[in-house]
C-alpha cells in the first residue's frame, strides 16, 4: 500500500498490482513492442503481442508522447504491462482497404518497474475516483427510474456507461473503503438494477464494452439481489449472456446450470470470454 512517506523510487510491480485487485489488467508480452505502420490505416502505431489476447493490440504514438511513456528496447517476451483496452473503428486510407477498420486499442498503459509510471498511475487512479464519485451520484439520483428505462437502448446504455465508471479503485494514500465495493453498490441499488438485469437488451449491450468494462459490469450484476425471482434471475442472466455471445462453447456452458459445479463452470466460462478479445459476430 502506498503511503506519503514512500520514496520517489517507488515502482509498479506485480505484487502491488495484485494487492489492489487489478491483476486482470496485467498483460504478458510475447515479443518486444514494435513501432511500425499499420497497412490499412497507413500510420505508425505501436504493436503489442500478448499471451492473454489473441489479436494484436495497438497503441497510439500520441499517447506515448503525451504521457511520456518510456518503451525500452529491453522490454520483450515475458515482461508484463498494466493495460486497459477498448475497441475503436477508424477510417482506412490504404487503396483497396475496407472503408473502416476495427482495432483493439490501448486505453491506458503503464510499464512495470518505472518510478515515473508509479506516479502517473497514482494520478490516473485519482482521476478515476473522481469519475466514480460522479457516477455514484447519478445512480443515487436516478436509480428509481431504472425499471422504466431498461426497455430503451439509449437509456440502458446510459445506465451501463455510469456503472462502468463505478469501480473498486483503490485510494493509494489510505485503506480501501468496503462501502465502495461493487458488491455493496449492487446491493444498495438492487431494486433498480434487478429489472435492468432481466432486460432482453442487456446482454447485447454489455458484450459491446471493452473486456475489462464488461467483466466489471458482469461482476456487479452478479451481486444484484432480486426479491421476486431470487437466484433464478442470475442463472437466467448468465444463460442470456452465453446465448448473446454467439459462441457455441460459452452457450453450452451457460445453458441452465443446475448444480453448483455446473454454475461454477458457467461462471468460469463467462469470465474467460468477457476478458478475452472475443465479440459476438456482427457486434
N, C-alpha and C positions, 0 to 999 in steps of 0.2 A: 504494500500500500504506500502511495506517495505521501510524503509529509513535507511541509515547507522547508525543513532542515536538510532535505536531500540535496546532494551536491549537484553542480552543473553537469557532472559527468554521468548522471542517471541515464539509462538507456532502456529501450523497449526490448524485453526478452520474452521467451515463450512462457516462463513461469508466471511472470507478471500479467501477461495477457490472459492466461488461463484463470488466474485468480480473479480477474474482472468478469469472467464468464463470456469472453469474446473469442474462445478457441475456434468457433465455427468460421471465423473470418480469416483464419490463417490459411495461406496457400503455399504449397511447396513447389519451387521452380524445378523444371525438368532440364533446363539449359539456361544459359545467360540471357538476359533481357536484350532483345535486338531492336535497334532503331533503323527502320527501313521503310520504303514506300509501300503503301497498300496498292495493289494492282488495279483495283476498281475505283478507289477514291482519288488516286494519283496525288497523295500527300503522305508525308512521313509520319509514322506512328511508332510508338514502342510496342513490341510484340511480346507477350508473356505466354509461355507454355508451362502449364502446371499439372501436377499429378492429380489434383482433385477435380479439375474441369477439363472435359474432353476437347472443347474447341479453343481456339486462340483467343486470348483476352487482349484488348487493345487499350493503350494509354496515350492520351493526347500529349504532345510535346509542350503545349501551352501550360498544362497542369504542372509538369515537371519544372518549367521555368518560373512560373508564378509562385510555386511553393518551395522552390529551391531544393527539390528532392535530389539527393546525390545517388545516382545509379552507377555504381562502381563496376568496372570490368571484372572484378573478383567475384561478383555475385554469380552463382551458377547452380548446377544441379544439386539439389538437396537443401539449398538455402530457402528460408521462408520469409514471406512478406505478410503484412496485415492489410487486407483489402475489402472494400465494399464495391459491389458491381451493379451495373444496370444495363439495360438494352436501349439502343438508340437506332433510329432509321435515318440514314443520311443519303443525300442525292449523289449518285455516281457521276464521274466525269470522264471515265475512260471510254473510248469508242467501242461500241458493241456490248457494253456492260448494261445490266438491268438499270432501270430508272432510279431505283433506290436500293440501298444495301443495308442489311441489318447487321449490327455489330454488338458483341458483348464487350462493354467498356468498363474501365475502372472509374468508379465514382470518387473513391478516396483510397489513397495508398500510403502506407508507412513502412519504411525499411527498418528491420530489426538491427539492434546493435549500434545505433547512431544517436548521440545525445541530442542533436538538433531535432531529430524526429520525435523524441520523447516530449519535448516542449511543444512541438507542433501538434502532437496528439493530445496533449493536455488542453490546448486551446480549442481543438476540434470537439473534444468531449464537452467542454463548457458551452460551446455554441449549440450542440445537440440537446443539452439540458434546457436551454432557453426555448428551443422549438418544442421540446417535450412539455414544458410548463404551459406554453400557449395552447397546445393541443388538448391537454388535460382540462384547461379552462373551457375550451369549446365543448368538450364532452359533458362537462358539468352543466353547461347552459342548454344543450340540445338533446341530451340522451332520452328525454321523454318523447321526443318526436321520432325516434328511430323506427318504431313499428309502422308509422305512416310513410317513412322514407324508403324502406327496404325494397319496395317494388319498382323503384325508379333507378335506372342505371346511373345517371349523373349524381343523384343524391346518395346512392350507395357508395359510389366511388369517393364522394366527399368524406363519408364516414371512414372508409378504409385509408384514405390519404392521411386523415387525422390520426388514426390508430397506428400507422406506420411510424409516426413521429414519437409515439409513446414507447419508450424502451427502458430497459434497466441500465441506463447509462450511469456508470459509477461516478461518485464525487471523489476525485483524486486527492482532495485535501481532507476528507473526512470519511467516516464509515457510510456505506450504502444504506439508505433507509428502506426497511422492508415495506413501508407503506407505498413505495413507488414501484413495487414489483408488478409484472404483467398479471400474475395471479390475482393480486389484490385489486388491480384495475378491473379485470374481467368480472370478479365477484361483486365489486361495487356497482357496476352498471349492467349486471346480468339481465335485469328486467327489460332493458332496451336492446341489449345485444343478442338475447335469445332469439327474437324474431329475425334479426339480421342473419344469424347462423342458419336459420331454416330457409332463407330466401333462395329460390332457384337460380337467381342471378349471381349469388356469391361465389361459387366455385370458379366459374369462368373469369370473373374479375380478379379474384385473389391470385389465380395462376398467372396473371399477366404482369405481376410485380417482379422486381428483381429477386434473385434467390434468397438473400438474407431478409428482405422485407416480407416475402410471402411465408417464409418459415416463422418469422416473428408473429405474423397475423395468425398462422395456424396454431401456434402455442397459445396465443391469447384466447382464441375462440375455443380451444380445448378446455380452458378453465371456466368458461361460462356455465353457470348453473341454470337449468331450465326447470322451473317449478311444475310445469304441466307435463312435459314429456320425459323428464329425467334423463338417465344416461342414454336412452334410445336416440335422443336428439344428436348426441355426439357421434354415435355409430352411424346415423344417417348422414351426418356431415362428412365423415371420413369416406363413406361409400360414394357420396356425390362428388367429392374431390377426385377419387380414383376414376370415376366414370368420365368426368370432365377433362381429365388429363389426356385421354385417348391412348394411354399407354397400357397395353394388354396385361403386362405383368403387374402393374400397380392396380389396375381394375380388379384382377383376380385376387390380389392380396387383401383388398379392402371391401370385397362383396360380403356383406352380412357376417362379420366376425362374431362367433357365438361364445367362444371360450376366452379365458384370459390369455392363453397362449396365442390364439388367432388374433386377438386385439393387439397384443404386443408386436406381432409380426406385421400387422397392418400399419401400426404407428411407425415402425421402423422403415417400412417401405415408403410411407408418405414423407418422412423426414429425408430419406435419401433422395427422393425425387425433387422435393422442394428446394433442396440445397444444391442440386445439380443445375446444369445449363439447359436441361430439357424443357420444352414448352409444348403445349397442345398443337397439333397440326393446324396450320392456318391461323394460329394465335399471334 
